[in-house]
């Protein structure tokens, strides 16, 4: 497994959560 994939998934999850909280 590549850490890059995990990092990308985490960024996507965090990004979505941030946007949801912002709204």
C-alpha positions as CSV (number, residue, x, y, z in Angstrom):
1,X,0.0,0.0,0.0
2,X,1.3,3.5,-0.8
3,X,1.2,6.2,1.8
4,X,0.3,8.6,-1.0
5,X,-3.1,6.9,-1.4
6,X,-3.8,7.0,2.3
7,X,-2.8,10.7,2.5
8,X,-5.0,11.6,-0.4
9,X,-8.0,9.8,1.2
10,X,-7.3,11.6,4.4
11,X,-7.1,15.0,2.7
12,X,-10.3,14.3,0.8
13,X,-12.1,13.3,4.1
14,X,-10.7,16.3,6.0
15,X,-11.5,18.7,3.1
16,X,-15.1,17.5,2.9
17,X,-15.5,17.8,6.7
18,X,-13.9,21.3,6.6
19,X,-16.3,22.4,3.8
20,X,-19.3,20.9,5.7
21,X,-18.3,22.7,8.9
22,X,-17.7,25.9,7.0
23,X,-21.2,25.8,5.6
